[in-house]
Amino acid sequence: MRTYATAQHTGTDPGQCDATAVRTVNGTRAYVLLDGIGRREETHRWALGAARQIAGAAARRGDAEAGLRYVYDLHRQDAAHYGSAHQAAAVVAVKAPDRPLTVPGAVTPART
């Protein structure tokens, strides 16, 4: 049974690049909110993929900050080779069995 939900109110702005993702791995669940910076459809698609990637990495590691930093480093390496076209700010929370919910402090926005 699903015990979470997401919603977005875009108002009159048609160019939203925000994304959410939730992943569960071996009972550990990661929640991600990604605020994509920009208004292009390409940035929105990137944000959706990045949110899913972060959620999977955080759930596998059982640690919000470790998952976020892992994906940030991947995107930073890509940006070094291909240039940076997309930016985002992220919030990641992880709930592992028998452990409290963790939400780490801020991490510099990813650029790819």
Backbone as a ProteinNet text record, in pm:
[ID]
protein_1_A
[PRIMARY]
MRTYATAQHTGTDPGQCDATAVRTVNGTRAYVLLDGIGRREETHRWALGAARQIAGAAARRGDAEAGLRYVYDLHRQDAAHYGSAHQAAAVVAVKAPDRPLTVPGAVTPART
[TERTIARY]
82.5	0	88.4	58.8	133.8	95.9	197	171.4	229.6	245.1	297.4	230.1	242.7	186.4	267.6	261.9	322.9	220.5	237.2	148.4	225.9	183.8	249.5	143.8	157.3	68.6	154.1	139	224.5	173.3	51.1	-2.9	-9.6	36.8	31.4	163.2	259.4	390.9	392.4	395.6	393.3	529.5	635.9	769.5	830.1	757.7	809.8	909.7	1018.4	1120.3	1143.4	1042.2	1053.2	1020.6	1070.5	1044.7	1049.3	976.5	982.7	1006.5	1061.1	1079.5	1083.9	1038.6	1044.8	1092.3	1188.6	1236.6	1251.4	1220.3	1237.2	1327.5	1431.7	1525.1	1544.3	1506.4	1521.6	1462.8	1346.9	1278.8	1322.7	1427.7	1473.5	1411.2	1344.6	1274.4	1340.1	1363.9	1420.7	1318.3	1306	1215.6	1301	1271.8	1350.4	1258.7	1293.2	1229.8	1341.3	1328.6	1430.8	1369.6	1430.6	1386.4	1478.4	1436.3	1513.3	1512.4	1628	1639.9	1631.2	1526.6	1505.8	1361.1	1332.6	1195.8	1185.6	1292.8	1291.9	1242.9	1176.7	1129.1	1246.1	1356.6	1476.3	1523.5	1518.7	1558	1459.3	1331.5	1230.9	1256.3	1283.5	1312.8	1438.5	1539.6	1662	1631.5	1550.8	1517.1	1444.3	1352.3	1281.9	1380.1	1471.5	1570.8	1665.1	1709	1800.3	1733.2	1606.2	1534	1525.5	1494.4	1486.9	1622.7	1726.1	1861.8	1904	1876.1	1910.6	1833.5	1703.6	1622.2	1675.9	1711.1	1766.1	1898.2	1986.5	2117.8	2103.8	2015.9	1997.3	1935	1837.7	1774.8	1873.4	1953.6	2052.3	2155.9	2194.5	2296.4	2237.4	2107.4	2044.3	2083	2122.9	2174.5	2144.5	2071.7	2030.5	2149.6	2240.4	2353.7	2446	2471.6	2559.6	2500.4	2370	2305.7	2310.4	2282.8	2285.8	2426.6	2523.4	2661.9	2711.6	2670.9	2710.8	2660.9	2532.8	2475.9	2531.5	2551.1	2611	2747.4	2829.7	2962.3	2953.7	2857.3	2838.9	2806.3	2714.2	2674.1	2786.2	2862.8	2975.8	3080.7	3106.3	3201.1	3151	3020.5	2962.4	2978	2952	2961	3103.6	3203	3342	3373.1	3307.1	3332.2	3240.8	3114.4	3014.2	2961	3000.6	2946.5	2825.8	2793.1	2681	2561.1	2453.4	2331.7	2218.4	2224.3	2112.2	2160.2	2072.6	2101.7	1978.9	2002.5	1890.9	1936.5	1839.1	1859.8	1775.8	1825.6	1755.6	1741.1	1632.5	1611.7	1589.4	1663	1653.3	1630.2	1536.1	1509.6	1510.1	1564.4	1570.5	1514.7	1430.5	1377.4	1417.5	1508.8	1553.5	1485.5	1464.7	1402.2	1478.5	1404.4	1460.7	1555.8	1546.8	1627.3	1536.8	1569.7	1486.2	1500.6	1403.4	1408.4	1525.3	1606.4	1719	1701.2	1729.8	1729.8	1857.7	1957.5	2084.5	2073.9	2178.2	2185.1	2199.4	2207.7	2210.9	2337.7	2324.8	2437.4	2430.7	2545.5	2548.4	2470.7	2390.1	2311.3	2397.7	2344.5	2415.4	2412.4	2517.4	2523.6	2565.6	2486.8	2529.1	2483.2
-117	0	125.3	217.1	341.8	433.6	485.6	568.9	709.8	756.4	889.7	945.7	1074.9	1139.4	1264	1307.2	1433	1513.3	1643.8	1731.9	1856.4	1920.5	2042.4	2140.5	2264	2370.5	2466.5	2465.3	2546.2	2687.4	2713.3	2847.2	2879.2	2995.3	3035.5	3011.8	2949.9	2925.8	2791.3	2790.5	2664.6	2596.1	2661.1	2606.9	2548.2	2468.5	2409	2297.4	2294	2190.4	2114	2106	2036.2	1888.3	1805.6	1662.4	1600.3	1490.6	1412.4	1267.1	1192.3	1048.7	980.3	856.7	773.6	636.5	580.7	445.5	371.6	241.7	156.2	40.4	17.5	-92.3	-163.6	-290.1	-371	-301.4	-240.8	-177.7	-35.5	11.9	149.1	234.6	341.9	426.7	564.5	612.1	745.7	831.9	955.1	1054.4	1169	1212.9	1320.3	1428	1552.3	1668.9	1745	1759.8	1827.1	1952.2	2066	2193	2224.7	2183.8	2211.5	2360.5	2413.4	2556.9	2580.4	2646.5	2675.6	2653.8	2667.2	2656.7	2569.7	2504.8	2425.7	2283.5	2226.4	2088.2	1992	2021	1937.3	1934.9	2049.8	2057.2	1980.5	1988.2	1912.5	1762.1	1713.7	1570.2	1530.6	1616.7	1589.4	1581.4	1674.9	1676.7	1549.5	1502.4	1376.9	1260.7	1250.3	1143	1154.4	1276.6	1298.2	1265.3	1302.9	1271.7	1120.6	1047.7	901	841.1	894.8	845	868.9	985.5	1016.8	927.9	909.8	826.5	683.9	628.7	493.3	483.1	579.6	578	593.1	682.1	703	580.9	518.9	399.4	283.2	264.7	156.2	175.4	299.3	327.6	342.5	361	380.8	511.9	607.8	734.7	844.5	946.5	1053.5	1129.5	1170.9	1249.7	1168.1	1042.9	960.1	939.4	916	899.3	1025.8	1138.7	1266.6	1299.5	1281.6	1312.7	1219.3	1092.8	999.1	1047.7	1082.7	1127.6	1264.5	1351.8	1482.3	1464.2	1373.9	1350.4	1295.7	1207	1156.4	1270.2	1356.2	1467.4	1569.5	1589.5	1682.6	1631.1	1500.1	1441.7	1456.3	1432.3	1452.5	1597.2	1690.5	1832.3	1870.8	1807.8	1836.8	1796.5	1692.2	1643.4	1707.1	1728.4	1769.3	1910.7	1976.6	2109.4	2098.3	2209.5	2206.4	2277.7	2202.8	2259	2268.7	2190.2	2183	2204.6	2262.2	2286	2250.9	2216.2	2185.3	2195.8	2214.7	2203.8	2085.6	2008.2	1885.7	1875	1810.3	1769.3	1618.7	1546.7	1401.1	1358.1	1267.8	1211	1059.3	991.6	844.8	791.2	690.2	618.8	473	429.1	290.7	219.3	89	13.9	32.6	55.7	70	188.9	285.8	407.1	527.2	642.1	761.5	813.3	890.7	958.4	1055.1	1056.2	1148.9	1241.5	1369.4	1471.4	1552.2	1535.3	1604.6	1753.8	1826.9	1969.7	1994.8	2118.6	2160	2111.9	2079.5	2045.9	2141.4	2186.7	2278	2219.8	2299	2246.6	2177.6	2069.4	1993.9	2073	2059.5	2121.3	2015	1995.2	1908.7	1969.2
0	0	0	-88.7	-99.2	17.4	86.5	204.5	189	66.5	41.4	-83.5	-103.6	-222	-254	-378.5	-418.4	-496.8	-493.9	-570	-607.7	-713.8	-758.2	-806.1	-762.7	-809.5	-890.3	-1022.3	-1108.3	-1129.4	-1088.7	-1109.3	-1257.7	-1296	-1436.6	-1508.9	-1442.1	-1502.4	-1574.6	-1707.3	-1781.9	-1789	-1742.7	-1759.8	-1634.9	-1561.1	-1438.1	-1469	-1394.7	-1411.8	-1281.9	-1198.1	-1070.4	-1088.7	-996.6	-1005.7	-866.3	-850	-727.2	-764.1	-669.6	-690.4	-555	-552.2	-432.5	-476.2	-403.5	-431.5	-300.3	-303.7	-187.1	-225.8	-146.2	-167.9	-34.7	-29.1	92.7	216	200.6	312.3	342.1	276.4	294	184.9	225.3	128.7	123.2	0.4	-22.2	-93.3	-47.2	-105.2	-159.3	-280.6	-342	-397	-371	-432.3	-501.7	-632.5	-711.8	-772.7	-747.5	-804.5	-920.9	-1040.9	-1160.9	-1190	-1226.2	-1251.5	-1401.5	-1441.7	-1583.4	-1621.5	-1750.1	-1799.1	-1924	-1962.2	-2085.6	-2060.9	-2159.1	-2150.4	-2129.3	-2192.3	-2177.6	-2031.6	-1966.3	-1825.4	-1738.4	-1770.9	-1696	-1707.6	-1827.7	-1845.7	-1769.5	-1772.9	-1698.2	-1548.9	-1497.1	-1355.3	-1314	-1397.5	-1366.8	-1355.3	-1450.2	-1447.1	-1328.8	-1300	-1188.1	-1055.3	-1039	-915.1	-894.6	-1000.6	-991.2	-958.9	-1022.3	-999.5	-854.1	-801.8	-662.3	-565.5	-590.4	-502.4	-497.8	-612.4	-616.4	-542.6	-565.1	-499.7	-348.4	-303.5	-159.5	-93.1	-158.3	-101.4	-94.9	-198.9	-198.3	-88.6	-65	36.1	176.1	184.6	315	379	294.6	345.5	244.2	287.4	197	139.3	224.7	177.9	87.4	121.3	39.2	-100.4	-108.1	-238	-320.9	-257.5	-328.1	-376.1	-291.1	-330.3	-441.1	-437.8	-543	-679.6	-687.2	-814.6	-852.5	-756.7	-783.6	-849.6	-795.6	-852.4	-994.9	-1021.1	-1158.2	-1253.9	-1214.4	-1300.1	-1315.9	-1210.3	-1218.3	-1316.8	-1316.1	-1411.4	-1554.7	-1575.9	-1708.3	-1753.1	-1662.7	-1696.3	-1736	-1673.1	-1706.7	-1850.5	-1899.5	-2035.5	-2139.5	-2102.9	-2202.4	-2181.8	-2076.4	-2047.5	-1956.1	-1890.7	-1796.8	-1857.4	-1876.9	-1935.5	-1834.2	-1726.3	-1633.1	-1490.2	-1409.5	-1268.5	-1186.8	-1060	-970.3	-826.1	-739.8	-596	-550	-455.8	-416.2	-265.6	-225.2	-86.6	-91.7	-8.5	-4.3	139.7	159.2	291.1	278.8	378.2	377.5	508.3	495.9	613.1	598.8	683.7	685.8	802.3	789.6	898.8	1030.6	1137	1271.6	1286.3	1194.9	1205.4	1182.1	1241	1219.3	1076.5	1034.2	904.6	906.4	799.8	792	672.9	695.9	591.5	613.6	526.6	548.5	520	556.9	527.7	379.4	342.9	202.4	133.6	6.5	-79.6	-196.9	-244.5	-358.1	-475	-545.1	-657.6	-762.5	-818.4	-922.1	-1052.8	-1131.5	-1263.5	-1362.3	-1465.3	-1576	-1705.2
[MASK]
++++++++++++++++++++++++++++++++++++++++++++++++++++++++++++++++++++++++++++++++++++++++++++++++++++++++++++++++

